[in-house]
Amino acid sequence: MITTIIILSVILATSLFVNINQLRKQEQQSDYITDLENSNTEYYTFVEQLRTKINQANSEIRNADRIGAFEASDEVGSSFKLIREVMDDLNRGVSQ
């Protein structure tokens, strides 16, 4: 009878240790998943803000160059082209 109680006590203690250990691991994984979700949300917000600012910059540059003289020049035209490429990349990345 005493042997049975000792064996059951050891099994119970082992079970408690395993369960507590698994609970800690699960809580760590849950925290990690939450951190990943937050970083994804922050990244998406950053990309959206960047996209908005580049759109605004592009609009302001186009308003300043109403007749298209700057856009047609080699030096400034490369900036227009670069802004357009960045916008295309952002639009492709957001829509995927």
Chimera marker file (.cmm) of the C-alpha trace (Angstrom):
<marker_set name="trace">
<marker id="1" x="0.000" y="0.000" z="0.000" r="1" g="1" b="0" radius="0.5"/>
<marker id="2" x="2.778" y="2.430" z="0.877" r="1" g="1" b="0" radius="0.5"/>
<marker id="3" x="4.619" y="1.469" z="-2.316" r="1" g="1" b="0" radius="0.5"/>
<marker id="4" x="1.537" y="2.327" z="-4.364" r="1" g="1" b="0" radius="0.5"/>
<marker id="5" x="1.197" y="5.718" z="-2.665" r="1" g="1" b="0" radius="0.5"/>
<marker id="6" x="4.884" y="6.499" z="-3.299" r="1" g="1" b="0" radius="0.5"/>
<marker id="7" x="4.651" y="5.466" z="-6.966" r="1" g="1" b="0" radius="0.5"/>
<marker id="8" x="1.466" y="7.516" z="-7.472" r="1" g="1" b="0" radius="0.5"/>
<marker id="9" x="3.064" y="10.522" z="-5.727" r="1" g="1" b="0" radius="0.5"/>
<marker id="10" x="6.098" y="10.353" z="-8.035" r="1" g="1" b="0" radius="0.5"/>
<marker id="11" x="3.851" y="10.062" z="-11.086" r="1" g="1" b="0" radius="0.5"/>
<marker id="12" x="1.743" y="13.000" z="-9.877" r="1" g="1" b="0" radius="0.5"/>
<marker id="13" x="4.832" y="15.158" z="-9.228" r="1" g="1" b="0" radius="0.5"/>
<marker id="14" x="6.231" y="14.299" z="-12.672" r="1" g="1" b="0" radius="0.5"/>
<marker id="15" x="2.913" y="15.065" z="-14.309" r="1" g="1" b="0" radius="0.5"/>
<marker id="16" x="2.697" y="18.428" z="-12.546" r="1" g="1" b="0" radius="0.5"/>
<marker id="17" x="6.241" y="19.311" z="-13.629" r="1" g="1" b="0" radius="0.5"/>
<marker id="18" x="5.530" y="18.360" z="-17.267" r="1" g="1" b="0" radius="0.5"/>
<marker id="19" x="2.242" y="20.285" z="-17.325" r="1" g="1" b="0" radius="0.5"/>
<marker id="20" x="3.773" y="23.422" z="-15.824" r="1" g="1" b="0" radius="0.5"/>
<marker id="21" x="6.667" y="23.236" z="-18.276" r="1" g="1" b="0" radius="0.5"/>
<marker id="22" x="4.280" y="22.868" z="-21.233" r="1" g="1" b="0" radius="0.5"/>
<marker id="23" x="2.195" y="25.806" z="-19.980" r="1" g="1" b="0" radius="0.5"/>
<marker id="24" x="5.290" y="28.045" z="-19.859" r="1" g="1" b="0" radius="0.5"/>
<marker id="25" x="6.275" y="27.035" z="-23.394" r="1" g="1" b="0" radius="0.5"/>
<marker id="26" x="2.772" y="27.697" z="-24.674" r="1" g="1" b="0" radius="0.5"/>
<marker id="27" x="2.722" y="31.147" z="-23.044" r="1" g="1" b="0" radius="0.5"/>
<marker id="28" x="6.091" y="31.993" z="-24.628" r="1" g="1" b="0" radius="0.5"/>
<marker id="29" x="4.805" y="30.938" z="-28.042" r="1" g="1" b="0" radius="0.5"/>
<marker id="30" x="1.662" y="32.966" z="-27.555" r="1" g="1" b="0" radius="0.5"/>
<marker id="31" x="3.736" y="36.040" z="-26.672" r="1" g="1" b="0" radius="0.5"/>
<marker id="32" x="5.944" y="35.452" z="-29.733" r="1" g="1" b="0" radius="0.5"/>
<marker id="33" x="2.897" y="35.216" z="-32.013" r="1" g="1" b="0" radius="0.5"/>
<marker id="34" x="1.498" y="38.431" z="-30.544" r="1" g="1" b="0" radius="0.5"/>
<marker id="35" x="4.818" y="40.201" z="-31.153" r="1" g="1" b="0" radius="0.5"/>
<marker id="36" x="4.840" y="38.966" z="-34.768" r="1" g="1" b="0" radius="0.5"/>
<marker id="37" x="1.300" y="40.184" z="-35.331" r="1" g="1" b="0" radius="0.5"/>
<marker id="38" x="2.201" y="43.596" z="-33.893" r="1" g="1" b="0" radius="0.5"/>
<marker id="39" x="5.316" y="43.893" z="-36.051" r="1" g="1" b="0" radius="0.5"/>
<marker id="40" x="3.309" y="42.944" z="-39.152" r="1" g="1" b="0" radius="0.5"/>
<marker id="41" x="0.728" y="45.591" z="-38.326" r="1" g="1" b="0" radius="0.5"/>
<marker id="42" x="3.451" y="48.194" z="-37.762" r="1" g="1" b="0" radius="0.5"/>
<marker id="43" x="5.119" y="47.262" z="-41.058" r="1" g="1" b="0" radius="0.5"/>
<marker id="44" x="1.840" y="47.510" z="-42.977" r="1" g="1" b="0" radius="0.5"/>
<marker id="45" x="1.137" y="50.901" z="-41.400" r="1" g="1" b="0" radius="0.5"/>
<marker id="46" x="4.638" y="52.097" z="-42.313" r="1" g="1" b="0" radius="0.5"/>
<marker id="47" x="4.239" y="50.986" z="-45.936" r="1" g="1" b="0" radius="0.5"/>
<marker id="48" x="0.854" y="52.679" z="-46.203" r="1" g="1" b="0" radius="0.5"/>
<marker id="49" x="2.242" y="55.921" z="-44.762" r="1" g="1" b="0" radius="0.5"/>
<marker id="50" x="5.229" y="55.758" z="-47.113" r="1" g="1" b="0" radius="0.5"/>
<marker id="51" x="2.935" y="55.156" z="-50.062" r="1" g="1" b="0" radius="0.5"/>
<marker id="52" x="0.786" y="58.137" z="-49.102" r="1" g="1" b="0" radius="0.5"/>
<marker id="53" x="3.805" y="60.430" z="-48.702" r="1" g="1" b="0" radius="0.5"/>
<marker id="54" x="5.280" y="59.391" z="-52.040" r="1" g="1" b="0" radius="0.5"/>
<marker id="55" x="1.923" y="59.974" z="-53.715" r="1" g="1" b="0" radius="0.5"/>
<marker id="56" x="1.779" y="63.432" z="-52.154" r="1" g="1" b="0" radius="0.5"/>
<marker id="57" x="5.349" y="64.215" z="-53.218" r="1" g="1" b="0" radius="0.5"/>
<marker id="58" x="4.613" y="63.037" z="-56.741" r="1" g="1" b="0" radius="0.5"/>
<marker id="59" x="1.478" y="65.194" z="-56.909" r="1" g="1" b="0" radius="0.5"/>
<marker id="60" x="3.297" y="68.266" z="-55.627" r="1" g="1" b="0" radius="0.5"/>
<marker id="61" x="6.142" y="67.786" z="-58.093" r="1" g="1" b="0" radius="0.5"/>
<marker id="62" x="3.678" y="67.368" z="-60.962" r="1" g="1" b="0" radius="0.5"/>
<marker id="63" x="1.807" y="70.516" z="-59.869" r="1" g="1" b="0" radius="0.5"/>
<marker id="64" x="5.088" y="72.448" z="-59.792" r="1" g="1" b="0" radius="0.5"/>
<marker id="65" x="5.886" y="71.194" z="-63.301" r="1" g="1" b="0" radius="0.5"/>
<marker id="66" x="2.611" y="71.907" z="-65.066" r="1" g="1" b="0" radius="0.5"/>
<marker id="67" x="4.055" y="72.108" z="-68.575" r="1" g="1" b="0" radius="0.5"/>
<marker id="68" x="6.289" y="69.048" z="-68.200" r="1" g="1" b="0" radius="0.5"/>
<marker id="69" x="9.598" y="70.818" z="-68.821" r="1" g="1" b="0" radius="0.5"/>
<marker id="70" x="11.313" y="69.386" z="-65.776" r="1" g="1" b="0" radius="0.5"/>
<marker id="71" x="9.997" y="65.890" z="-66.344" r="1" g="1" b="0" radius="0.5"/>
<marker id="72" x="11.378" y="65.942" z="-69.879" r="1" g="1" b="0" radius="0.5"/>
<marker id="73" x="14.872" y="67.026" z="-68.779" r="1" g="1" b="0" radius="0.5"/>
<marker id="74" x="17.503" y="64.369" z="-68.222" r="1" g="1" b="0" radius="0.5"/>
<marker id="75" x="18.450" y="65.259" z="-64.649" r="1" g="1" b="0" radius="0.5"/>
<marker id="76" x="15.069" y="66.025" z="-63.129" r="1" g="1" b="0" radius="0.5"/>
<marker id="77" x="13.292" y="63.525" z="-65.363" r="1" g="1" b="0" radius="0.5"/>
<marker id="78" x="15.250" y="60.716" z="-63.736" r="1" g="1" b="0" radius="0.5"/>
<marker id="79" x="13.752" y="61.769" z="-60.378" r="1" g="1" b="0" radius="0.5"/>
<marker id="80" x="10.257" y="61.666" z="-61.864" r="1" g="1" b="0" radius="0.5"/>
<marker id="81" x="10.989" y="58.226" z="-63.281" r="1" g="1" b="0" radius="0.5"/>
<marker id="82" x="12.362" y="56.981" z="-59.941" r="1" g="1" b="0" radius="0.5"/>
<marker id="83" x="9.301" y="58.207" z="-58.042" r="1" g="1" b="0" radius="0.5"/>
<marker id="84" x="7.039" y="56.509" z="-60.581" r="1" g="1" b="0" radius="0.5"/>
<marker id="85" x="8.983" y="53.227" z="-60.207" r="1" g="1" b="0" radius="0.5"/>
<marker id="86" x="8.776" y="53.381" z="-56.418" r="1" g="1" b="0" radius="0.5"/>
<marker id="87" x="5.028" y="53.969" z="-56.619" r="1" g="1" b="0" radius="0.5"/>
<marker id="88" x="4.620" y="51.027" z="-58.988" r="1" g="1" b="0" radius="0.5"/>
<marker id="89" x="6.630" y="48.798" z="-56.632" r="1" g="1" b="0" radius="0.5"/>
<marker id="90" x="4.591" y="49.899" z="-53.625" r="1" g="1" b="0" radius="0.5"/>
<marker id="91" x="1.310" y="49.355" z="-55.471" r="1" g="1" b="0" radius="0.5"/>
<marker id="92" x="2.407" y="45.880" z="-56.560" r="1" g="1" b="0" radius="0.5"/>
<marker id="93" x="3.543" y="45.008" z="-53.021" r="1" g="1" b="0" radius="0.5"/>
<marker id="94" x="0.325" y="46.173" z="-51.371" r="1" g="1" b="0" radius="0.5"/>
<marker id="95" x="-1.965" y="44.424" z="-53.831" r="1" g="1" b="0" radius="0.5"/>
<marker id="96" x="-0.244" y="41.025" z="-53.540" r="1" g="1" b="0" radius="0.5"/>
<link id1="1" id2="2" r="1" g="1" b="0" radius="0.2"/>
<link id1="2" id2="3" r="1" g="1" b="0" radius="0.2"/>
<link id1="3" id2="4" r="1" g="1" b="0" radius="0.2"/>
<link id1="4" id2="5" r="1" g="1" b="0" radius="0.2"/>
<link id1="5" id2="6" r="1" g="1" b="0" radius="0.2"/>
<link id1="6" id2="7" r="1" g="1" b="0" radius="0.2"/>
<link id1="7" id2="8" r="1" g="1" b="0" radius="0.2"/>
<link id1="8" id2="9" r="1" g="1" b="0" radius="0.2"/>
<link id1="9" id2="10" r="1" g="1" b="0" radius="0.2"/>
<link id1="10" id2="11" r="1" g="1" b="0" radius="0.2"/>
<link id1="11" id2="12" r="1" g="1" b="0" radius="0.2"/>
<link id1="12" id2="13" r="1" g="1" b="0" radius="0.2"/>
<link id1="13" id2="14" r="1" g="1" b="0" radius="0.2"/>
<link id1="14" id2="15" r="1" g="1" b="0" radius="0.2"/>
<link id1="15" id2="16" r="1" g="1" b="0" radius="0.2"/>
<link id1="16" id2="17" r="1" g="1" b="0" radius="0.2"/>
<link id1="17" id2="18" r="1" g="1" b="0" radius="0.2"/>
<link id1="18" id2="19" r="1" g="1" b="0" radius="0.2"/>
<link id1="19" id2="20" r="1" g="1" b="0" radius="0.2"/>
<link id1="20" id2="21" r="1" g="1" b="0" radius="0.2"/>
<link id1="21" id2="22" r="1" g="1" b="0" radius="0.2"/>
<link id1="22" id2="23" r="1" g="1" b="0" radius="0.2"/>
<link id1="23" id2="24" r="1" g="1" b="0" radius="0.2"/>
<link id1="24" id2="25" r="1" g="1" b="0" radius="0.2"/>
<link id1="25" id2="26" r="1" g="1" b="0" radius="0.2"/>
<link id1="26" id2="27" r="1" g="1" b="0" radius="0.2"/>
<link id1="27" id2="28" r="1" g="1" b="0" radius="0.2"/>
<link id1="28" id2="29" r="1" g="1" b="0" radius="0.2"/>
<link id1="29" id2="30" r="1" g="1" b="0" radius="0.2"/>
<link id1="30" id2="31" r="1" g="1" b="0" radius="0.2"/>
<link id1="31" id2="32" r="1" g="1" b="0" radius="0.2"/>
<link id1="32" id2="33" r="1" g="1" b="0" radius="0.2"/>
<link id1="33" id2="34" r="1" g="1" b="0" radius="0.2"/>
<link id1="34" id2="35" r="1" g="1" b="0" radius="0.2"/>
<link id1="35" id2="36" r="1" g="1" b="0" radius="0.2"/>
<link id1="36" id2="37" r="1" g="1" b="0" radius="0.2"/>
<link id1="37" id2="38" r="1" g="1" b="0" radius="0.2"/>
<link id1="38" id2="39" r="1" g="1" b="0" radius="0.2"/>
<link id1="39" id2="40" r="1" g="1" b="0" radius="0.2"/>
<link id1="40" id2="41" r="1" g="1" b="0" radius="0.2"/>
<link id1="41" id2="42" r="1" g="1" b="0" radius="0.2"/>
<link id1="42" id2="43" r="1" g="1" b="0" radius="0.2"/>
<link id1="43" id2="44" r="1" g="1" b="0" radius="0.2"/>
<link id1="44" id2="45" r="1" g="1" b="0" radius="0.2"/>
<link id1="45" id2="46" r="1" g="1" b="0" radius="0.2"/>
<link id1="46" id2="47" r="1" g="1" b="0" radius="0.2"/>
<link id1="47" id2="48" r="1" g="1" b="0" radius="0.2"/>
<link id1="48" id2="49" r="1" g="1" b="0" radius="0.2"/>
<link id1="49" id2="50" r="1" g="1" b="0" radius="0.2"/>
<link id1="50" id2="51" r="1" g="1" b="0" radius="0.2"/>
<link id1="51" id2="52" r="1" g="1" b="0" radius="0.2"/>
<link id1="52" id2="53" r="1" g="1" b="0" radius="0.2"/>
<link id1="53" id2="54" r="1" g="1" b="0" radius="0.2"/>
<link id1="54" id2="55" r="1" g="1" b="0" radius="0.2"/>
<link id1="55" id2="56" r="1" g="1" b="0" radius="0.2"/>
<link id1="56" id2="57" r="1" g="1" b="0" radius="0.2"/>
<link id1="57" id2="58" r="1" g="1" b="0" radius="0.2"/>
<link id1="58" id2="59" r="1" g="1" b="0" radius="0.2"/>
<link id1="59" id2="60" r="1" g="1" b="0" radius="0.2"/>
<link id1="60" id2="61" r="1" g="1" b="0" radius="0.2"/>
<link id1="61" id2="62" r="1" g="1" b="0" radius="0.2"/>
<link id1="62" id2="63" r="1" g="1" b="0" radius="0.2"/>
<link id1="63" id2="64" r="1" g="1" b="0" radius="0.2"/>
<link id1="64" id2="65" r="1" g="1" b="0" radius="0.2"/>
<link id1="65" id2="66" r="1" g="1" b="0" radius="0.2"/>
<link id1="66" id2="67" r="1" g="1" b="0" radius="0.2"/>
<link id1="67" id2="68" r="1" g="1" b="0" radius="0.2"/>
<link id1="68" id2="69" r="1" g="1" b="0" radius="0.2"/>
<link id1="69" id2="70" r="1" g="1" b="0" radius="0.2"/>
<link id1="70" id2="71" r="1" g="1" b="0" radius="0.2"/>
<link id1="71" id2="72" r="1" g="1" b="0" radius="0.2"/>
<link id1="72" id2="73" r="1" g="1" b="0" radius="0.2"/>
<link id1="73" id2="74" r="1" g="1" b="0" radius="0.2"/>
<link id1="74" id2="75" r="1" g="1" b="0" radius="0.2"/>
<link id1="75" id2="76" r="1" g="1" b="0" radius="0.2"/>
<link id1="76" id2="77" r="1" g="1" b="0" radius="0.2"/>
<link id1="77" id2="78" r="1" g="1" b="0" radius="0.2"/>
<link id1="78" id2="79" r="1" g="1" b="0" radius="0.2"/>
<link id1="79" id2="80" r="1" g="1" b="0" radius="0.2"/>
<link id1="80" id2="81" r="1" g="1" b="0" radius="0.2"/>
<link id1="81" id2="82" r="1" g="1" b="0" radius="0.2"/>
<link id1="82" id2="83" r="1" g="1" b="0" radius="0.2"/>
<link id1="83" id2="84" r="1" g="1" b="0" radius="0.2"/>
<link id1="84" id2="85" r="1" g="1" b="0" radius="0.2"/>
<link id1="85" id2="86" r="1" g="1" b="0" radius="0.2"/>
<link id1="86" id2="87" r="1" g="1" b="0" radius="0.2"/>
<link id1="87" id2="88" r="1" g="1" b="0" radius="0.2"/>
<link id1="88" id2="89" r="1" g="1" b="0" radius="0.2"/>
<link id1="89" id2="90" r="1" g="1" b="0" radius="0.2"/>
<link id1="90" id2="91" r="1" g="1" b="0" radius="0.2"/>
<link id1="91" id2="92" r="1" g="1" b="0" radius="0.2"/>
<link id1="92" id2="93" r="1" g="1" b="0" radius="0.2"/>
<link id1="93" id2="94" r="1" g="1" b="0" radius="0.2"/>
<link id1="94" id2="95" r="1" g="1" b="0" radius="0.2"/>
<link id1="95" id2="96" r="1" g="1" b="0" radius="0.2"/>
</marker_set>
